[in-house]
Amino acid sequence: MKLYKTIPIFLSVFFGMVIFSIAATIWEENFYKFDANDTVLATETNTYVDNIHVYIEQDGNMKESLVNYIKDEIHKMPEYLKNKCDSVYIISDEQMTQQDEQDEQDVYGFTEQYEKQTSTIYLNYDLLNRNGGKEIKDTIYHEFWHAFDMYVVFPYEYSSNSGMEELYKKYNDDEDDDISEFFAKQGANYSLDTNGIRNKEDLYAYYEAIEKV
């Protein structure tokens, strides 16, 4: 085959693959798009996302789109975060209040560690449904960073070392946040690639080093 015929065919295949890749990415990002006006209710009570057991504690009002959105966000997480969590419970605000009776504020998520180092995460369906996509992503990553922190040495491995203590003193601007909360909050910022942490080079480098381990 002559060269002048080969080049157009090659370019057609190349651009076709590029267009397909872009379309696939858009489809994947919007496949489980959260719809606050969705009226279809979730019917499943337990399932798996990769190796994580997800329990949906039904109260009869949980929307399918939000449950699927949460599951999809968990699926897209890096393995080094996912493999520190054994199970996730999606529960109502009333159930969350019973689970974490000591906290008088609204609790979007809560993480507990059990015997085998892995943790269980509880997500407050009602509050996440009320506040939408950004809050959902932030809460999920926040709690998974807590699970990561608890994994190696209980109660906290990474947030109790001297490097994080220095960063906490330097950057914490919320007097209600202890060092473990700061670690999880900034971990979520790192995972979601927010400008707030990118502008703090030493803080960003701390999490970047964790990811490379």
Order of alpha helices (4+ residues) and beta strands (2+ residues): alpha-beta-beta-alpha-alpha-beta-alpha-beta-beta-alpha-alpha-alpha-alpha-alpha-alpha
